[in-house]
Amino acid sequence: VRQGHTKAYKLQSFDRSRTVQEVIDWIIDKCNLDSSEEYALYSPSMANDRWLNPSDLLMYCGLNAKHTVEIKFIPKTIHFYQWSSSESLEAFEFNKTHHTWIASLLVDFRDPLIEYIDWHKRKKEEFCPQYIYHDAEGNKAVRWINMRIPLAEQDVPEQGCILLVPISAILKKNIAHHTSEPAKEGYLTKKSIKTAKKTNNKKRWCSIRDNFFFYCSSSSQMVANGVIPLEYYELQVNSNGKPDLNLVPMGDSFTSLSNGQLPGYLLEGEESDIQEWNEAISQRCIIGAGKQVFGVSLTHVMQRKGNNHCIPSIITQTVTFLDEHGLHVEGIFRISASSTKLQKYKNEYNRGLPVEFPEKIDPHTVAG
């Protein structure tokens, strides 16, 4: 049985005549989980019936020593539909009669959606999900969500359904007016890379909205020249000293994109501005999505699977370092550190990368 990634218990250590609920109670006690919460057991390695019935005996759950069982919060039902309408832009407005129902899944909202969609890998198309729900006034609302960020962190209610929109349709349409306000916008120099061939540098007005990167010829242009679905990309920061970003398509969400459907991109900008682009893009890409710790509530961070409901590593690392090296440093927590170094460590933590403080690091940097 696995809870997070740091504590593991062998399945054969349990008496198979015990009920699933007894196992849940045992894990709550051993892992010091909040006993006021309700939990369930989930087996990702099972072909069907992955959520185990609390009243069932282990011997009747179809488990064996090869299966892994995870403890999760009580799941909610989400209905999945596939976009299947005409070429009109109105096709993006959800209508059950115009879209194909695929499945109804039980989902723990503290998990990223990608943990539950492996059943869709048989499809030969990549998708971006829209969450369809009713707001507090009862009006229909639509929001693009990132498959790699827990649903609970994307501010969506638990009652809703998901419409899977093909990337092929997104790339052909102007969907900017179907997105939220821009998180970042401005001019960048863009170069496309496909099958080892690069296009010429082109100055483009760029905008990040939801999980998409739009680029236009000018800021007044109403229809974007192109759109990049960031959750299918990995952001690589070049080490050549130049202020540029490299977006590489990875595409492991539903199927492999090794056939070259999506191009790569090289983005260049002013050194004073590229760091903000780096931060905004990385929070939506494969490695950084769902890893952000700055600007996220402590409750959400601690509920992430990899955090094991423990105090986040950024707190334990910095407190431990300062306890050993910073207690007698004059002006600790008062004197400012280098903004460049602070931003470096902030980006590493926000992308979920392993962070190590060198022995001679300025304690003011860690305190900052």
N, C-alpha and C positions, 0 to 999 in steps of 0.2 A: 504494500500500500504506500502510495507516495503523496506527500503533502508539500507542495512546492517542489524545489529541486534539491533541498539540502537534507531532508530527513526521509529515510526509506525503511520499510519494514517488510520482511518476506511474507508472502501470502501463506506459506505452509506453517507459519508460527501460530495461525489461528485454527481453532477447532472448527471443522467444517459443519458441525451441528449448530454452530452459533448463528444468530440472525444477522442480517446486514446492519440493523440498528445497533446491535451490541458492538459490532466492529466500529461503527461511527462513534459511539460513546467512548470506546477505548482510545481511539485516535484523539478525540477532543481532550481527554485527560492527559495522554502522553505528550501531545504537542502544545498543551496549554492554550488551546483555542478558546475563544469567547463562547462560553456555554449558553449565553442568551440568544445566540444566533442559531438558525436552523441549517443543517447540513445534509448532504446526500453523497452517495458513492457513485463514481462514474468510471467506466472501464473503456479507455480509448482504443484498446486493442481488440475489443469485441466487434464482430461484424454487425450485430443487431442488438437491440435492447441494452444499450450502453449504460443507461441509468438504472441502477439496481433498486429493486423494490425493498424498502426498509424491513418489511415483515418476512421476506423470503430467507430461507436458510442458505448458507454459502454453498452447500452441496447441490442445490437446485438452481444456481445462478449461471451454470455453464462455464465457470472459471476453472482454470488449472494453473500450474506453477509458472507458466509462461506469460500469464496476463498481469498487467499492472492496473491497480485501482487507485483513483485519485479522489480525495475528499474535496467537495465543492459546496458552494451555497445552493440553496433550493433553486432549481431552474425555472425559467418561464418559457412558454411556448411562443415561437416565432414562425410565421408562415412565409415561405419563400416563393416568389414568382419570378418568371423570366420575361424580360422585355421581348415582345413579339409583334409590335405594331408597325404601322406604315412609316414612311420617311418624314412625316410632318413633325415639327418640333413639339407639337402638343402630345406626341407619343410619350414624352417624358413625364407627362402628368398621369399619375397612376389611376388605372381603371381595371378592376378585376376581370371585366368581360373582354379586355383587349390584351391580357397577359396570361401566360401559361403558369399554372400552379405546379411547383416542383416537389416541395416537401414541407412538412411541418416538423420543426426540431425543438427539443428542449435545450435551452441555452442558459448558462450561468452568466449574468451580466457583468461579472467581475473578470471574465475571460475575453480575450480578443476573438473575434468571429472566426478567424482563420482556423481555430482549433476544432471547429465543427463542420467545416465545409469540404473535407477530403472526399466525401461522396460525390462531389461535383467534378472531380479530376477527369472523369471519363469524357467530359465535354471537350470539344475542340475549339473552344473560345474562351477568352479571358473576360472577366466582368468587373465592374465597379458597383458596389451596393448603395442603393438609396434606402433610407429608412422612412417609411410612410406611417404617420400617426395622426392623432387628433390633439390639438393643443387645448389649453385650459378653457377656451371659449367654444370648443367643439368644432373648430375649423380644421380642415385637412392641412397637414403640414408635411413638408418633404425636406429631408436633410441627407446629404452625402456623408457616408461614414467610412472610416478607415478600418479595414479588416484586421489590422495589427494592433489596434488600440482597444482596450476593454470598453465594452459598450457603456458601462457605468461612468466612464470618464468622458464620454462624448455627449453628455447631457441630453439623452433621449429617454422617453418614458418606457416602462416595461410592456405596455400594450401597443403593439404595432406589427407591421409586416415589412419584409425586405423585398425590394425589386432589384434583380440583377440586370444591369444595363451593359451590353457588350461594349468592349473597348472600341471595336470597329465602328460602332454607331457614335460613340463619344468623339472619336477623332474626326469624324466627318461633319459634326454639327457644332454650331455655336451654342454652348450651354452656359456661357458666363452669366446670363440673367437667371439661370436656375441654381445659382450658387449664392453663398453668403458674401458679406463685405470682404474686401481683400485684406489678408493678413500682412502683406508686403507688396509694394509695387514700385516700379522705377525702370530706368533704362539699364540694360545689360547688353554686352556683345555675345551673340549666340553663334555657335558652330555645331552643325549636326554631324554625327558619325554613324555610318552604316556600312557594314561589310568592309571595314578597314578604310573606307573612303570618307574624307572630310569635305564639307561644303565651305565656301568662303565665309569669313567673318561678316555678320550682319548685326547692326545695332537695332535692338527691338525693345519696345515697351513691354515689360513683363509684369505679371500679376499672379500672386498666389491666392487662390480662393478654395476653401475646403481642402480637398486632397489633390487639386489640379494646379498645374503651372501653365498659365496662358501667355502667349506672346503675340504681339501685334506690331505693325509697322510704325504706328504712332499712338500717343495716348488718347487721341480723339477717335480712333478707329472703333466702330461698333461691333464688328465681327472679327474674332481672333483668327490669326493666320494658322495657329496650331495650338494644341493642348497636350500636356504631358501628365499622365496619371502617375503621381509620385509614389504611390504605394507599390508600384511594380519596379521601382528603381532603387539602386544603392547609391548613396552620395559618397564620392571619394574626393578628399581635399588634397590637391597636388602638393608635393613637397619641393617644388622647384622655386619656391619663394615668390611666385606670381600670385596675385589675387584672383584666383580662378577656382571653379568648382566643376567636377566631372560627374555627370549623371550616367550611370551604367544600368541598362535594363537587366533585371534578374528574373522576374516572372515565375516564381515558384508557388504563386498563390493557388492557381487551379491546375495549370498545365505548364509545360516547359515552353519558353519563348525562344528556344535555340534556333528556330527557323528564321530568326531575324525580323519578326514582325514589327518590333519596336526599335527605333534608332537610339543611339546614345547622344549625349549633348555635352558640350564644353561651354561653360558660362564664365565670362570675364567681366569685371567691374572695378569700381574705385576701391582701393584698399580700405578706406574708411567705411564703406558701405557693404562690402562683400561678406563681412562677418554676420550682419543681420540676415542676409540671404541664406547664409550657411545654417544659421539657427532655425529659420522658418522652414527651410527645405528638409533638414535632417529630422525634424519632428514628425514628418509625414512619410519618410522613406522606410525601406525595409529594416535597416538596422536601428534607427532612432525611434520609430513609431512605437508608442506604448512604453518608452523607457524614460521619458522626461520626469525629472524630479523637481526642477525649479518651476514655480508657478502652479504646482499641482498639490491638492490637499494631501496631508499626511495619511488620512484614512484611505484614499485611493492607492497611494504608493504601497502601504502595508498590506493591502488586500491583493496585490498582484501575486500571481502564482510563484514567480521566482524569488519573491521577497520573504516567503514563508511566514507571513504575519509578524515578522520581526522588525525591530528598529532598522530603518534604511542604512545601507552601508556608508553613505555619505556622512551620516551623523556619527556612527561608531568610529569611522576612520579618522575624521577630523578631531573628535573629542579625544581619542586615544593618542593621536600625535601631539596635540596641544598639552595633554596631561604629562607627556614625557619630555617635550621640548619647548613648550611655550609659556609655562606658568611664571617664569622669572624674566620674560622678555618685556622690556619697557614699552608701554603704549599698546599692549596686545588688545585687540578689539577696538582700538581707537585710531591707530595709525593706518592709513590706507595702503594697500598693496598695489603692485603693478596691475593695471587694468587688462593688459595683454595676457599676463599669466593667469589672472582670475578667469578670463574668458576661455582660455585653453582648457582649464580643469572643469569649468562649467559645461562646456560642450562635451567633454568626455563622459561626465556623469549623465548628462541628458541623453546620450546615445547608448547608455548602458555598457560602456567600455570599461575594462578593468583599469582602475586608477591606482598608481603608486606614487607616493611622495618621495622624491630623492632626499638623501640624507642631509644635503646642504640647502634645502629649500627655505625660503624666507618664511618664518612662522606667521607673519602678517598675511601672507597669501592663503595659508590654510585657514586662518581665523576669518578671512574675508569670505 
